[in-house]
Amino acid sequence: MTSPTRYRRILLKLSGEALLGDLEYGVDPKVVAFVAEQIRSVRDLGVDVGIVVGGGNIFRGMTAAAATGMDRATADYIGMLATAMNGLALQDGLERGGVPTRVMTAIDMNEIAEPFIRRRAVRHIEKGRVVIFVCGTGNPYFTTDTAAALRAVEIGAEIVFKATKVDGVYDKDPAQHTDAKRYSSITYSKVLVDGLKVLDAAAVSLCMENDLPIVVFDLDAHENIVKAIRGEDVGTLINRGGER
């Protein structure tokens, strides 16, 4: 008998930086095990799970292009390959915990991952498998936030959960401003108008067009994913409702 949950199917967005742990570069196996355990707990509640993972712990295309003058498209493709490495590491952690998992890629690499086909992804999810989507949308100039919004709509997710290193959306950077205010909920429009950098504008706009709510929360807090699934007050909710 599973505990009651508010959502039947979710899309979890994990940043690459979330997998760093205490490392300066790469993937911390302890963090992968921690994340995998939380996802297993979600699956045990009977919730379908899709995951989009970033690659910023290995390579961030936009930063590399700005810092070195590298061609932006080339830098973004390198970043997409970084997401594939993270996806494989997360798949290994999940399957070690007994969670059947598939990695699906927007760029063909048949020896290590399945190509992304929407109907096949939905079928995997219906069979109880966690599906990890890598390589973003397969196109340069689009972030993994946009990929998360797109895949969420494609698989019929009811909400996007963005796991970060902060506990929600603030009106200014809490690392630089001690008086920064955290929102319990905020509208899509305010995120866009105020230029809040929690997600990129394309991702927020796509969620707004499809009335797809977003919850931004702290990944490091124990059982935060499960709490959010159950509808507890965790992080910041972004939707069409009011601000508080």
LOPA-748811 format. One line per 10 residues: number of its first residue (from 1); their letters; for each residue x, y, z of N, C-alpha, C, CB. Coordinates in pm, whole numbers, padded with zeros to 5 digits. Atoms other than C-alpha are relative to their C-alpha. Glycine has a CB too. Layout:
<sites>
NUM	A	X:Y:Z:X:Y:Z:X:Y:Z:X:Y:Z; ...
</sites>
This chain:
<sites>
1	MTSPTRYRRI	00085:-00119:00000:00000:00000:00000:00088:00124:00000:-00096:00001:00122; -00085:-00117:00009:00170:00321:-00113:-00067:00119:00066:00032:00032:-00145; 00053:-00122:-00061:00135:00657:00059:-00062:00087:-00108:00110:00077:00076; 00065:-00085:00100:-00092:00911:-00113:00096:00105:-00055:-00122:00069:00060; -00083:-00101:00063:00078:01142:-00359:-00088:00093:-00081:00108:-00065:-00090; 00076:-00098:00076:-00035:01453:-00540:00016:-00022:-00150:00043:00141:00037; -00031:00011:00143:00122:01359:-00874:00019:-00146:-00041:00128:00081:-00035; -00013:00135:00054:00112:01049:-01091:00127:-00016:-00083:-00123:-00035:-00086; -00119:00005:00086:00398:01137:-01328:00074:00133:00008:-00038:-00032:-00147; -00079:-00122:-00017:00682:01385:-01279:00121:00000:-00094:00046:00015:00146
11	LLKLSGEALL	-00129:-00016:00068:00985:01521:-01461:00093:00067:00099:-00013:00084:-00135; -00099:-00054:-00093:01287:01577:-01238:00117:00057:-00079:00048:-00109:00099; -00116:-00063:00065:01550:01824:-01361:00114:00006:00102:-00034:00144:-00053; -00119:00000:-00084:01894:01764:-01208:00110:00078:-00070:00046:-00144:00033; -00114:-00070:00059:02174:02010:-01270:00124:-00088:00012:00024:00137:00070; -00125:00073:-00011:02517:01869:-01337:00073:00034:00129:00090:00029:-00119; -00067:-00044:-00122:02649:02075:-01046:-00052:-00074:00123:-00019:00150:00019; 00057:00073:-00113:02415:01884:-00814:00073:-00131:00025:-00148:-00026:-00022; -00070:00128:-00013:02625:01572:-00879:00145:00016:00045:-00003:-00074:-00131; -00139:-00025:-00039:02953:01739:-00778:00030:-00044:00142:00031:00147:-00015
21	GDLEYGVDPK	-00028:00025:-00141:02916:01693:-00404:00110:00092:00047:00038:-00146:00023; -00113:-00079:-00049:03241:01806:-00246:00114:00007:-00101:00052:-00059:00130; -00105:-00001:00102:03438:01760:-00567:00001:00133:-00075:-00020:-00116:-00099; -00008:-00119:00085:03558:02043:-00790:-00039:-00032:-00143:00140:00058:00005; 00026:00040:00138:03494:01842:-01105:-00047:-00145:-00001:00127:00017:-00089; 00041:00139:00018:03312:01527:-01212:-00122:-00039:00082:00113:-00090:00034; 00118:00057:-00066:03061:01303:-01036:00042:-00064:00131:-00070:-00104:-00091; -00027:00058:-00131:03065:01222:-00665:-00089:-00123:00017:-00025:00105:00114; 00081:00122:-00014:02953:00858:-00622:-00095:00005:00119:00090:-00120:00013; 00088:-00009:-00118:02809:00940:-00278:-00125:00080:-00033:00075:00065:00118
31	VVAFVAEQIR	00116:-00080:00040:02583:01206:-00430:-00090:-00081:-00092:00045:00130:-00069; 00080:00084:00090:02473:00968:-00706:-00081:-00102:00082:00092:-00073:-00102; 00071:00098:-00084:02383:00707:-00442:-00113:00067:00078:00098:-00068:00097; 00101:-00075:-00075:02193:00971:-00239:-00119:00034:-00089:00060:00128:00058; 00107:-00035:00094:01996:01090:-00543:-00077:-00125:-00041:00058:00071:-00124; 00064:00124:00042:01928:00733:-00656:-00095:-00053:00108:00106:-00106:-00033; 00085:00047:-00110:01787:00645:-00312:-00128:00082:00007:00076:00008:00133; 00120:-00083:-00003:01550:00943:-00323:-00094:-00034:-00117:00038:00149:-00006; 00082:00035:00116:01431:00851:-00672:-00065:-00137:00020:00085:00000:-00129; 00059:00131:-00029:01380:00490:-00563:-00119:00015:00093:00106:-00095:00062
41	SVRDLGVDVG	00111:-00024:-00092:01161:00618:-00279:-00122:00054:-00073:00043:00098:00111; 00110:-00054:00081:00953:00812:-00532:-00067:-00110:-00081:00050:00111:-00093; 00057:00111:00077:00911:00504:-00752:-00078:-00095:00090:00112:-00077:-00073; 00072:00088:-00093:00808:00303:-00445:-00138:00053:00035:00081:-00019:00127; 00132:-00060:-00023:00518:00546:-00407:-00093:-00018:-00119:00015:00148:00032; 00081:00023:00119:00396:00443:-00752:00000:00116:-00098:-00139:-00030:00040; -00007:-00118:00087:00498:00768:-00923:00093:-00027:-00118:00048:00124:00080; -00083:00012:00120:00629:00764:-01282:00103:00112:00000:-00087:00004:-00129; -00108:-00098:-00007:00964:00940:-01314:00078:00007:-00131:00095:-00035:00115; -00095:-00030:00107:01147:01099:-01605:00101:00099:00056:-00073:00058:-00126
51	IVVGGGNIFR	-00107:-00086:-00051:01478:01278:-01546:00073:00065:-00117:00099:-00081:00089; -00093:-00068:00091:01669:01540:-01742:00118:00044:00083:-00069:00122:-00073; -00120:-00033:-00075:02027:01583:-01628:00087:00096:-00080:00079:-00127:00036; -00090:-00095:00063:02263:01871:-01701:00143:-00052:-00005:-00005:00133:00073; -00140:00043:00013:02637:01862:-01763:00099:00101:00054:00031:-00026:-00143; -00086:-00108:-00046:02774:02169:-01584:00113:-00041:00092:-00081:00099:00068; -00111:00049:-00084:02990:01961:-01350:00118:-00045:-00083:-00047:-00114:00087; -00107:00046:00089:03192:01850:-01653:00034:00108:-00103:-00042:-00129:-00072; -00023:-00101:00103:03148:02117:-01921:-00127:00080:-00022:00048:-00066:-00133; 00114:-00088:00024:02920:02417:-01965:00027:00081:-00126:-00025:00095:00122
61	GMTAAAATGM	-00025:-00058:00131:02894:02527:-02326:00000:00151:-00003:-00099:-00050:-00096; 00013:-00146:00004:02780:02886:-02271:00120:00067:00066:-00130:00046:00067; -00114:-00057:-00072:03058:02953:-02019:00128:-00014:-00081:00016:-00067:00137; -00121:00023:00080:03325:02798:-02240:00006:00094:-00121:00005:-00145:-00046; 00004:-00089:00116:03213:03002:-02540:00034:00143:00039:-00139:-00005:-00065; -00025:-00137:-00045:03221:03325:-02341:00144:00019:00046:-00095:00036:00113; -00133:-00014:-00059:03554:03257:-02170:00114:-00021:-00099:00015:-00097:00114; -00110:00037:00089:03757:03113:-02456:-00021:00043:-00144:00020:-00147:00004; 00028:-00034:00139:03587:03234:-02772:-00033:-00121:-00085:00116:00072:-00059; 00038:00121:00075:03501:02876:-02869:-00133:00022:-00069:-00008:-00123:00094
71	DRATADYIGM	00127:-00006:00072:03227:02848:-03128:-00112:-00052:00090:00006:-00081:-00131; 00106:00034:-00095:02901:02839:-02928:-00064:-00135:-00032:-00107:00107:00000; 00063:00128:00034:02749:02549:-03121:00091:-00116:00038:-00032:-00006:-00151; -00095:00105:-00037:03064:02340:-03075:00003:-00019:00151:00141:00034:-00051; -00003:00008:-00146:03074:02423:-02704:-00127:-00067:00054:00014:00140:00061; 00125:00061:-00045:02707:02327:-02664:-00003:-00150:-00028:-00118:00068:-00067; -00004:00144:00030:02762:01991:-02835:00089:-00073:00101:00052:-00023:-00143; -00085:00062:-00102:03048:01918:-02594:-00078:-00012:00131:00131:00082:00021; 00082:00005:-00120:02812:02006:-02310:-00104:-00111:-00005:-00069:00132:00021; 00098:00108:00015:02554:01762:-02447:00065:-00135:00030:-00060:00000:-00142
81	LATAMNGLAL	-00069:00125:-00028:02812:01482:-02434:00025:-00016:00150:00133:-00006:-00075; -00017:00005:-00145:02876:01574:-02070:-00128:-00049:00068:00039:00138:00054; 00126:00048:-00060:02506:01518:-01992:-00015:-00151:-00018:-00121:00074:-00063; 00008:00145:00022:02534:01170:-02142:00082:-00075:00104:00047:-00036:-00142; -00083:00063:-00104:02817:01084:-01903:-00072:00002:00134:00136:00071:00011; 00074:-00009:-00126:02611:01207:-01609:-00119:-00095:00002:-00048:00143:00024; 00115:00090:00009:02310:01011:-01729:00038:-00145:00022:-00065:00014:-00134; -00046:00138:-00018:02507:00688:-01745:00039:-00026:00146:00118:-00029:-00092; -00038:00016:-00141:02647:00746:-01395:-00125:-00013:00087:00085:00120:00047; 00125:00006:-00077:02297:00807:-01260:-00074:-00131:-00025:-00091:00119:-00034
91	QDGLERGGVP	00061:00130:00031:02163:00500:-01440:00066:-00110:00081:00011:-00031:-00151; -00071:00102:-00077:02430:00289:-01274:-00041:00004:00146:00152:00018:-00014; 00039:-00013:-00139:02341:00428:-00932:-00141:-00050:00025:00012:00142:00043; 00139:00044:-00015:01969:00363:-00983:-00010:-00151:-00012:-00088:00067:-00106; 00013:00144:00020:02014:00009:-01111:00071:-00078:00111:00058:-00040:-00136; -00059:00062:-00119:02247:-00072:-00821:-00101:-00005:00114:00127:00078:00044; 00104:-00003:-00102:01950:00022:-00605:-00125:-00075:-00039:-00035:00141:00032; 00113:00083:00041:01717:-00208:-00796:-00106:00072:-00079:-00062:-00059:00118; 00097:-00077:00077:01545:00058:-01007:00030:-00017:-00150:00003:00151:00040; -00023:00015:00144:01511:-00040:-01378:00001:00137:-00068:-00108:-00089:-00064
101	TRVMTAIDMN	-00023:-00134:00054:01636:00255:-01581:00043:-00009:-00146:00106:00074:00082; -00044:-00014:00138:01679:00358:-01943:00055:00140:-00023:-00116:-00031:-00098; -00053:-00130:00042:01896:00637:-02083:-00039:00021:-00145:00156:00007:00018; 00042:-00032:00136:01753:00803:-02392:00066:00132:-00042:-00156:00010:-00011; -00080:-00113:00043:01957:01049:-02595:-00058:00068:-00124:00141:-00046:-00029; 00045:-00078:00115:01868:01328:-02837:00102:-00002:-00113:-00029:00143:00042; -00105:00015:00102:02195:01258:-03025:00034:-00148:-00008:00127:00086:00033; -00021:00144:00015:02247:00909:-03165:00137:-00043:00053:-00014:-00040:-00146; -00120:00067:-00049:02502:00703:-02973:-00045:-00140:00042:00070:00079:00122; 00073:00125:-00020:02352:00359:-03011:00069:-00101:00090:-00027:-00063:-00131
111	EIAEPFIRRR	-00072:00098:-00083:02625:00169:-02829:-00021:00022:00149:00148:00004:-00032; 00010:-00026:-00144:02553:00337:-02496:-00137:00047:00046:00101:00102:00038; 00132:-00051:-00040:02197:00477:-02501:-00098:-00014:-00114:00009:00147:00046; 00105:00007:00101:01866:00449:-02681:-00025:00139:-00060:-00131:-00056:00062; 00042:-00129:00055:01764:00723:-02924:-00133:00042:00062:-00013:-00008:-00154; 00126:-00047:-00056:01487:00943:-02789:-00111:-00012:-00103:00012:00145:00050; 00124:00011:00079:01152:00840:-02938:-00113:00013:00102:-00008:-00139:-00081; 00098:-00033:-00102:00856:00985:-02753:-00085:-00119:00040:-00088:00110:-00048; 00089:00111:-00032:00627:00683:-02776:00075:-00111:00075:-00064:-00057:-00129; -00078:00102:-00070:00907:00449:-02667:00029:00046:00143:00132:-00028:-00075
121	AVRHIEKGRV	-00025:-00053:-00134:00990:00676:-02372:-00123:-00018:00089:00040:00150:-00007; 00125:00015:-00076:00626:00676:-02261:-00023:-00147:00035:-00119:00055:-00080; 00019:00144:-00026:00615:00296:-02293:00093:-00048:00112:00026:-00081:-00130; -00092:00036:-00109:00925:00257:-02074:-00058:00046:00135:00139:00064:-00023; 00053:-00056:-00125:00765:00481:-01811:-00123:-00079:00045:-00035:00149:-00018; 00119:00079:-00034:00438:00287:-01827:00037:-00136:00058:-00088:-00017:-00122; -00046:00129:-00052:00637:-00030:-01755:00074:00014:00133:00090:-00067:-00101; -00060:-00020:-00131:00773:00125:-01436:00147:00034:-00002:-00019:-00118:00081; -00142:-00035:00009:01116:00222:-01564:00020:00150:00015:00060:-00048:-00133; -00041:-00140:-00002:01285:00550:-01482:00073:00028:-00132:00091:00032:00125
131	VIFVCGTGNP	-00065:-00036:00125:01389:00724:-01803:00082:00127:00021:-00105:00020:-00114; -00089:-00114:-00010:01688:00958:-01806:00023:00055:-00140:00135:-00039:00069; -00015:-00065:00130:01691:01204:-02097:00128:00081:-00001:-00123:00090:-00032; -00128:-00069:00006:02036:01324:-02202:00018:00069:-00135:00116:-00098:00026; -00034:-00078:00119:02191:01552:-02463:-00102:00109:-00031:00012:-00093:-00119; 00092:-00113:00017:01929:01821:-02407:-00106:-00027:-00104:00077:00123:-00036; 00094:00016:00111:01708:01878:-02708:00069:-00053:-00125:-00068:00133:-00030; -00075:00040:00117:01985:01772:-02944:00043:00118:-00086:-00080:-00094:-00082; -00031:-00122:00076:02026:02132:-03061:00082:00096:00084:-00129:00068:-00048; -00073:-00103:-00074:02280:02398:-02963:-00090:00119:00029:00125:00045:-00078
141	YFTTDTAAAL	00070:-00123:-00039:02163:02724:-02803:-00125:-00025:00085:-00040:00077:-00124; 00112:00031:-00090:01900:02544:-02594:00056:-00066:00126:-00105:-00094:-00070; -00050:00053:-00126:01960:02470:-02226:-00071:-00129:00039:-00016:00104:00111; 00067:00121:-00050:01877:02154:-02036:-00127:00035:00077:00096:-00082:00090; 00128:-00042:-00057:01608:02356:-01857:-00111:-00008:-00106:00010:00144:00057; 00097:00007:00110:01432:02391:-02192:-00029:-00145:-00036:00052:00077:-00124; 00019:00143:00027:01489:02020:-02257:-00092:-00062:00104:00136:-00073:-00002; 00084:00055:-00106:01328:01942:-01920:-00147:00037:-00021:00047:00051:00137; 00138:-00042:00026:01019:02147:-02002:-00058:-00074:-00120:-00006:00152:-00024; 00045:00069:00120:00995:01990:-02347:-00031:-00147:00026:00105:00012:-00110
151	RAVEIGAEIV	00022:00142:-00027:01034:01631:-02229:-00117:-00020:00095:00127:-00064:00059; 00114:00011:-00092:00786:01691:-01947:-00131:00004:-00075:00004:00112:00104; 00122:-00010:00081:00522:01798:-02197:-00017:-00126:-00085:00003:00126:-00090; 00008:00116:00090:00606:01509:-02430:-00043:-00128:00071:00133:-00022:-00067; 00035:00125:-00070:00573:01236:-02166:-00127:00014:00083:00115:-00043:00089; 00122:-00018:-00077:00263:01386:-02006:00022:00016:00149:-00091:-00114:-00023; -00027:-00025:-00142:00426:01483:-01676:-00097:00107:00052:00147:00045:00022; 00092:-00094:-00062:00206:01675:-01435:00071:00118:00064:-00084:-00070:00102; -00077:-00105:-00065:00486:01886:-01289:00148:-00020:-00031:-00025:00001:00154; -00145:00004:00012:00854:01972:-01328:00058:00033:00137:00053:00100:-00109
161	FKATKVDGVY	-00074:-00027:-00122:01072:01945:-01019:00143:00034:-00037:-00006:-00121:00098; -00139:-00038:00026:01398:02138:-01047:00077:-00006:00130:00009:00141:-00064; -00082:00018:-00119:01650:02018:-00790:00126:00084:-00012:00036:-00149:00021; -00112:-00092:00004:01912:02281:-00708:00076:-00005:00133:-00047:00143:-00031; -00073:-00011:-00125:02154:02382:-00433:-00057:00109:00090:00146:00027:-00028; 00068:-00099:-00084:01920:02653:-00301:-00142:-00049:00026:00000:00143:-00068; 00128:00053:-00046:01586:02609:-00128:-00121:00069:-00062:-00010:00011:00148; 00113:-00061:00067:01369:02798:-00375:00040:00117:-00087:-00103:00044:00101; -00021:-00118:00085:01331:03113:-00584:00004:00124:00088:-00113:00012:-00108; -00017:-00123:-00077:01453:03443:-00439:-00012:00121:-00092:00137:00001:00073
171	DKDPAQHTDA	00010:-00122:00079:01401:03802:-00549:00136:00054:-00041:-00075:00105:00077; -00138:-00032:00036:01781:03840:-00559:00090:-00112:00051:00045:00138:00059; -00091:00109:-00032:02086:03620:-00517:00023:-00008:00151:00135:00019:-00073; -00017:00010:-00145:02080:03493:-00155:00146:-00014:00043:-00080:-00117:00052; -00143:00013:-00033:02455:03425:-00171:00067:00136:00011:00071:-00084:-00106; -00058:-00133:00000:02519:03795:-00223:-00081:00101:00081:00014:00049:-00141; 00087:-00095:-00070:02226:03959:-00041:-00067:-00069:00118:-00108:00059:-00097; 00057:00063:-00119:02136:03873:00318:-00149:00029:00016:00075:00047:00123; 00142:-00034:-00010:01796:04042:00277:-00083:-00059:-00114:-00016:00150:00001; 00073:00062:00112:01696:03826:-00021:-00126:-00069:00052:00089:-00101:-00075
181	KRYSSITYSK	00129:00057:-00039:01332:03717:-00002:-00028:-00126:-00081:-00114:00103:-00021; 00037:00124:00070:01230:03360:-00082:-00151:-00003:-00019:00048:-00125:00080; 00142:00013:00030:00896:03308:-00251:-00047:-00142:00031:-00028:00035:-00148; 00064:00132:-00014:00668:03023:-00146:-00065:-00040:-00132:-00106:00002:00115; 00054:00023:00133:00493:03060:-00480:00015:00129:-00081:-00150:-00046:00006; -00021:-00113:00089:00534:03288:-00779:-00056:-00035:-00137:00152:00038:-00009; 00058:00026:00132:00377:03327:-01122:00109:-00011:-00107:-00099:00112:-00038; -00091:00007:00115:00543:03240:-01451:00037:00141:-00046:-00064:-00081:-00117; -00020:-00135:00054:00498:03601:-01560:00101:00079:00082:-00132:00076:-00005; -00093:-00075:-00084:00684:03744:-01262:00142:-00051:-00017:-00041:-00008:00147
191	VLVDGLKVLD	-00133:00055:00025:00975:03507:-01317:00059:00057:-00128:-00005:-00155:-00008; -00046:-00052:00129:00995:03628:-01677:00025:00150:00005:-00102:-00032:-00109; -00011:-00146:-00002:00936:03999:-01615:00117:00045:00087:-00130:00063:00052; -00107:-00040:-00091:01178:04021:-01322:00136:-00060:-00037:-00036:-00039:00141; -00126:00059:00044:01440:03815:-01504:00065:-00088:00106:00095:00107:-00040; -00055:00089:-00102:01480:03570:-01215:00065:-00119:-00068:-00111:-00046:00099; -00083:00094:00075:01750:03325:-01317:-00016:-00145:00045:00143:00039:00011; 00018:00136:-00048:01600:03010:-01172:-00010:-00099:-00115:-00125:-00008:00087; 00003:00077:00124:01521:02872:-01520:00012:00100:-00115:-00131:-00087:-00012; -00008:-00092:00112:01579:03015:-01864:-00141:00032:-00051:00087:-00059:-00113
201	AAAVSLCMEN	00131:-00052:00042:01298:03210:-02027:-00075:-00096:-00090:00017:00132:-00070; 00067:00093:00091:01228:02951:-02296:-00069:-00112:00077:00100:-00059:-00101; 00058:00108:-00081:01167:02681:-02034:-00124:00048:00075:00103:-00054:00099; 00114:-00055:-00074:00939:02903:-01825:-00118:00025:-00095:00039:00131:00072; 00106:-00029:00097:00744:03011:-02135:-00070:-00127:-00045:00057:00075:-00121; 00059:00126:00044:00693:02652:-02248:-00089:-00059:00109:00110:-00100:-00038; 00082:00048:-00110:00566:02553:-01904:-00127:00084:00014:00079:00001:00131; 00116:-00088:-00011:00335:02855:-01896:-00101:-00030:-00110:00043:00148:-00008; 00090:00030:00111:00191:02773:-02240:-00076:-00129:00022:00078:-00008:-00130; 00063:00130:-00022:00113:02420:-02125:-00055:-00018:00142:00099:-00110:-00029
211	DLPIVVFDLD	00052:00000:-00137:00001:02514:-01771:00067:-00110:00083:-00153:-00019:-00001; -00078:00102:-00068:00278:02292:-01632:00072:00064:00119:00102:-00068:-00097; -00065:-00062:-00115:00376:02387:-01275:00143:-00047:00019:-00080:-00028:00126; -00141:00028:-00028:00737:02395:-01160:00022:00017:00150:00095:00094:-00083; -00043:-00017:-00138:00875:02338:-00810:00152:00002:00002:-00057:-00113:00091; -00146:-00013:-00017:01228:02460:-00733:00032:-00028:00146:00051:00142:-00044; -00027:00038:-00139:01376:02299:-00422:00144:-00043:00018:-00095:-00112:00044; -00135:00038:-00037:01695:02203:-00242:00014:-00152:-00006:00036:00053:00140; -00019:00143:00015:01814:01860:-00349:00065:-00063:00123:00085:-00029:-00123; -00081:00057:-00108:02044:01816:-00049:-00080:-00036:00125:00109:00095:00037
221	AHENIVKAIR	00081:00030:-00119:01767:01815:00213:-00061:-00140:-00013:-00112:00107:00018; 00043:00139:00004:01671:01459:00303:-00150:-00012:-00029:00034:-00069:00132; 00138:00033:00038:01351:01329:00139:-00077:00119:-00055:-00074:-00054:00119; 00071:-00114:00055:01271:01667:-00018:-00082:-00039:-00123:00099:00111:-00036; 00074:00042:00119:01167:01497:-00343:-00130:-00068:00041:00086:-00094:-00088; 00119:00071:-00046:00928:01267:-00160:-00101:00096:00062:00038:-00109:00101; 00088:-00100:-00062:00789:01558:00043:-00074:00081:-00106:00079:00093:00092; 00062:-00078:00108:00728:01757:-00275:-00105:-00081:-00073:00106:00050:-00098; 00096:00089:00066:00557:01459:-00437:-00130:-00011:00079:00062:-00140:-00019; 00118:00012:-00086:00322:01439:-00141:-00075:00132:00016:00040:-00052:00136
231	GEDVGTLINR	00068:-00128:-00005:00233:01805:-00182:00036:00084:00121:-00146:-00022:-00002; -00043:-00080:-00114:00418:01930:00125:00066:00128:-00050:00099:-00081:00090; -00053:-00132:00035:00544:02289:00130:00152:-00006:-00006:-00046:00108:00101; -00144:00011:00022:00891:02246:-00017:00039:00094:-00113:00042:-00148:-00032; -00050:-00086:00106:01080:02510:-00212:-00100:00105:-00045:00042:-00082:-00117; 00085:-00102:00059:00900:02749:-00445:-00081:-00060:-00116:00084:00119:-00050; 00089:00044:00109:00600:02670:-00668:-00015:00112:-00101:-00139:-00043:00055; 00020:-00096:00109:00590:02847:-01006:-00121:-00048:-00081:00129:00013:-00091; 00119:00036:00076:00245:02845:-01168:-00079:00127:-00035:-00089:-00099:00081; 00082:-00116:00035:-00043:03073:-01271:-00061:00068:00122:-00111:-00041:-00095
241	GGER	00063:-00053:-00121:-00149:03134:-00911:00066:00128:00051:00004:-00103:00109; -00050:-00124:-00056:-00067:03424:-00683:00139:-00013:00059:-00094:00050:00106; -00134:-00006:-00059:00261:03532:-00529:-00010:00006:00150:00077:00122:-00053; -00009:-00010:-00146:00348:03475:-00167:00139:-00044:00046:-00109:-00087:00068
</sites>
